[in-house]
Amino acid sequence: MLKRKLEKKKAAALDLKKLKTIQPDALTSGLFVQPFWMQFYKIECQLNEQLATLGLPTGITCTYNPVEYASSLHCAYLSRYLCGPKRVIFIGMNPGPNGMGQTGVPFGNVRTVRDMMHLSGEVLQPSVLHRKRPVNGLNCKIEEPSGVRLWELFERLAAGSLDTLSQQCFVHNFCPLAFFDEEGHNITPSELKGQLKQQIRDMCLDALEKQLQLLQPQFVVAVGEYVHKVLNRSSYCKTVSVSRLPHPSPRSLHNTNWSEKAQAFLEEQDLIKFMRNEAQGNSY
């Protein structure tokens, strides 16, 4: 009995691995029934191809794209939590070096991804590795404070279940790239300089428009001021409710007692019912 269970588990894992190795162009085949999450992933892959044509922004030594080198974990996240349209989408800025930069999951500090989401997968290396920014995947020992704060709050508000949260909500990042200068400092998209800053923003916004059209959320929540400003340029967001949740990063100003402030915001916006999958009406 145990042997059969292990064999089934191994076969399922192999099937998922096959899905993840399918090239985006192959997804257009009429012979392939495309899972919802893979439609979303295809848009991400198209964005990655566009971003790869750009040089490095002024002052940036290298960029990391965990949607590519951590695609196994990233796709595991999508396949588990993105089975269809969502009522609410939370949009962060870009990968943190010890969160999504290690796991491929938005705000995905290792403990959250491994112990809370129970995801696993291979994490490769960026095409150019910064000497001060190693990528150790699920073996990374450094916590990402933003991820700890956000996911622990969301799990608690969703009655202790991220599966419950994902019924009507989804967490995503606006830009898939992490940026590092010569000394290994993490440079956010809002801190970039030069002409490429706008080009990167516009490419990411174009992809986000397609993703929003696919997900059809009624509530778009920007996590932080940068994304909130970018959403002013979104055509889709002109037709739905847009709000701003304070960013959980310790680097953000006036960020003491973030969990209490964030919960108060979510209560004020009447979003917790969606997080608990209790909202009625046009349920997905």
BELJOSUL-V626064 format. One record per residue. N is the residue number from 1. RES is the residue in one letter. PSI is psi in whole degrees, -180 to 180 (NA if undefined). Layout:
N/RES/PSI  N/RES/PSI
This chain:
1/M/-49  2/L/-39  3/K/-43  4/R/-40  5/K/-43  6/L/-38  7/E/-40  8/K/-42  9/K/-42  10/K/-41  11/A/-41  12/A/-41  13/A/-39  14/L/-38  15/D/-43  16/L/-38  17/K/-38  18/K/-42  19/L/-40  20/K/-20  21/T/-1  22/I/131  23/Q/145  24/P/-39  25/D/-30  26/A/-18  27/L/-13  28/T/-6  29/S/135  30/G/-14  31/L/-6  32/F/119  33/V/113  34/Q/117  35/P/153  36/F/-45  37/W/-30  38/M/-28  39/Q/-41  40/F/-44  41/Y/-35  42/K/-41  43/I/-40  44/E/-42  45/C/-38  46/Q/-41  47/L/-43  48/N/-39  49/E/-40  50/Q/-46  51/L/-31  52/A/-17  53/T/-12  54/L/156  55/G/-165  56/L/137  57/P/160  58/T/127  59/G/-1  60/I/129  61/T/-40  62/C/160  63/T/149  64/Y/139  65/N/91  66/P/-17  67/V/-25  68/E/-60  69/Y/-18  70/A/35  71/S/-30  72/S/-51  73/L/-39  74/H/-45  75/C/-32  76/A/-40  77/Y/-48  78/L/-46  79/S/-27  80/R/-39  81/Y/4  82/L/72  83/C/-7  84/G/-176  85/P/158  86/K/150  87/R/-34  88/V/135  89/I/130  90/F/126  91/I/113  92/G/-176  93/M/-64  94/N/172  95/P/137  96/G/149  97/P/-29  98/N/10  99/G/-104  100/M/-29  101/G/-22  102/Q/-32  103/T/-17  104/G/6  105/V/130  106/P/129  107/F/23  108/G/71  109/N/152  110/V/-46  111/R/-39  112/T/-50  113/V/-43  114/R/-47  115/D/-28  116/M/-45  117/M/-19  118/H/43  119/L/152  120/S/160  121/G/163  122/E/138  123/V/120  124/L/-159  125/Q/149  126/P/158  127/S/-35  128/V/120  129/L/126  130/H/135  131/R/-26  132/K/3  133/R/72  134/P/152  135/V/113  136/N/5  137/G/-136  138/L/-3  139/N/0  140/C/132  141/K/-4  142/I/129  143/E/149  144/E/105  145/P/-39  146/S/-43  147/G/-41  148/V/-49  149/R/-50  150/L/-52  151/W/-34  152/E/-39  153/L/-47  154/F/-41  155/E/-43  156/R/-44  157/L/-22  158/A/29  159/A/35  160/G/16  161/S/118  162/L/-22  163/D/-38  164/T/-46  165/L/-42  166/S/-8  167/Q/-37  168/Q/-3  169/C/155  170/F/145  171/V/130  172/H/162  173/N/139  174/F/-47  175/C/133  176/P/-5  177/L/141  178/A/142  179/F/134  180/F/140  181/D/-173  182/E/-36  183/E/1  184/G/10  185/H/139  186/N/115  187/I/121  188/T/161  189/P/-34  190/S/-21  191/E/-3  192/L/156  193/K/158  194/G/179  195/Q/-34  196/L/-21  197/K/-47  198/Q/-38  199/Q/-43  200/I/-45  201/R/-47  202/D/-38  203/M/-44  204/C/-37  205/L/-39  206/D/-42  207/A/-40  208/L/-39  209/E/-44  210/K/-39  211/Q/-39  212/L/-39  213/Q/-34  214/L/-47  215/L/-29  216/Q/48  217/P/149  218/Q/-21  219/F/122  220/V/119  221/V/113  222/A/129  223/V/93  224/G/164  225/E/-37  226/Y/-52  227/V/-37  228/H/-42  229/K/-41  230/V/-38  231/L/-17  232/N/-20  233/R/-4  234/S/127  235/S/-43  236/Y/-41  237/C/-12  238/K/-12  239/T/-1  240/V/177  241/S/128  242/V/132  243/S/172  244/R/119  245/L/130  246/P/140  247/H/138  248/P/-4  249/S/137  250/P/-18  251/R/-19  252/S/146  253/L/151  254/H/47  255/N/20  256/T/150  257/N/45  258/W/-45  259/S/-44  260/E/-43  261/K/-41  262/A/-42  263/Q/-41  264/A/-40  265/F/-47  266/L/-35  267/E/-43  268/E/-38  269/Q/-2  270/D/44  271/L/-15  272/I/-31  273/K/-31  274/F/-38  275/M/-29  276/R/4  277/N/38  278/E/-7  279/A/136  280/Q/177  281/G/-132  282/N/64  283/S/143  284/Y/NA
